[in-house]
Amino acid sequence: LQSQQLHSLVRDALKMDSTDSYSSLIPKDEEPDLGAWAVMARALETFEPTVRIAIIGKYTGLQDSYLSVLKSLKHASIAVEHKLEVEWVEATHLEEEAKDNTKEYEEAWA
């Protein structure tokens, strides 16, 4: 994104010119130093081992409902240098009544 000048587009879109107090964050004629960010981004791709966590809920189809939980898990996995794998489980698929739909019931309990 840096090579595509995203930082300039953001600066211009937010009208961050030399007269505002944030201009030092993205200087007009300087490229931002994203070295530390690039190292962290590459590290995320190589984390081992994988931690697998199931999120059981009523509205798992609407993952935005669990955004804060998901972000917290992601930050925790970064802190311990583990790859995060989230399994979404619909709570209704765990109930006795769901046995009629064997596939969903068995997948939920797997």
C-alpha positions in Angstrom: 0.0 0.0 0.0 2.9 2.3 0.6 4.2 1.8 -2.9 0.7 2.8 -4.1 0.9 6.0 -2.1 -2.0 5.2 0.1 -0.6 7.4 2.8 -0.8 10.4 0.5 -4.4 9.6 -0.4 -5.4 9.3 3.3 -3.6 12.6 4.1 -5.3 14.4 1.3 -8.8 12.8 2.0 -8.6 13.9 5.6 -7.3 17.3 4.5 -4.2 17.0 6.7 -2.1 19.9 5.5 0.7 21.8 7.1 -1.6 24.0 9.1 -3.2 21.3 11.3 -1.7 19.6 14.4 -1.6 16.2 12.8 0.6 17.2 9.8 3.6 15.7 11.5 2.1 12.2 11.4 2.2 12.0 7.6 4.6 14.7 6.4 3.7 15.9 2.9 7.1 15.2 1.2 8.1 12.1 3.2 7.3 8.4 3.0 6.1 7.0 6.3 8.4 4.4 7.9 6.4 1.2 7.9 9.3 -1.1 8.6 8.0 -2.3 12.0 4.5 -2.7 10.6 5.8 -4.8 7.7 7.8 -7.1 10.0 4.7 -7.6 12.2 2.5 -8.3 9.2 4.9 -10.9 7.8 5.2 -12.5 11.3 1.4 -12.9 11.5 1.5 -15.2 8.4 4.1 -17.5 9.9 2.8 -18.0 13.5 2.8 -21.5 14.8 1.1 -23.3 16.4 -2.6 -22.7 15.7 -5.0 -22.2 18.5 -8.6 -23.2 17.6 -11.4 -21.5 19.4 -15.2 -22.0 19.0 -17.6 -19.1 19.3 -21.0 -20.4 20.1 -23.8 -18.0 19.7 -27.3 -17.4 18.4 -26.4 -15.0 15.6 -23.1 -16.4 14.3 -24.3 -15.6 10.7 -23.9 -12.0 11.7 -20.3 -12.0 12.7 -20.3 -8.2 13.3 -22.3 -9.1 16.4 -19.2 -10.7 17.8 -16.7 -8.2 16.4 -15.3 -7.1 19.8 -14.8 -10.7 20.9 -13.2 -11.6 17.6 -10.8 -8.6 17.8 -9.9 -9.5 21.4 -9.1 -13.0 20.4 -7.0 -11.8 17.5 -5.0 -9.4 19.7 -4.4 -12.2 22.2 -3.2 -14.6 19.5 -0.8 -12.0 18.3 0.5 -11.4 21.8 1.3 -15.1 22.2 2.4 -15.6 18.6 -0.2 -18.2 17.7 -2.3 -18.4 14.6 -6.0 -18.0 15.4 -8.6 -20.3 13.9 -12.2 -19.4 14.8 -14.9 -21.9 14.5 -18.4 -20.4 14.4 -21.1 -22.7 16.0 -24.8 -21.8 15.8 -26.2 -22.4 19.3 -29.4 -23.8 18.0 -27.5 -26.6 16.3 -26.4 -27.9 19.7 -29.9 -28.3 21.0 -31.8 -31.6 21.2 -34.3 -30.4 18.6 -31.5 -30.0 16.1 -31.0 -33.8 16.0 -33.6 -33.9 13.2 -31.0 -32.2 11.0 -28.2 -34.7 11.6 -25.5 -33.0 9.6 -25.8 -29.6 11.4 -26.1 -31.3 14.8 -23.0 -33.4 14.2 -21.0 -30.6 12.8 -21.9 -28.4 15.8 -20.7 -31.0 18.2 -17.5 -31.9 16.3 
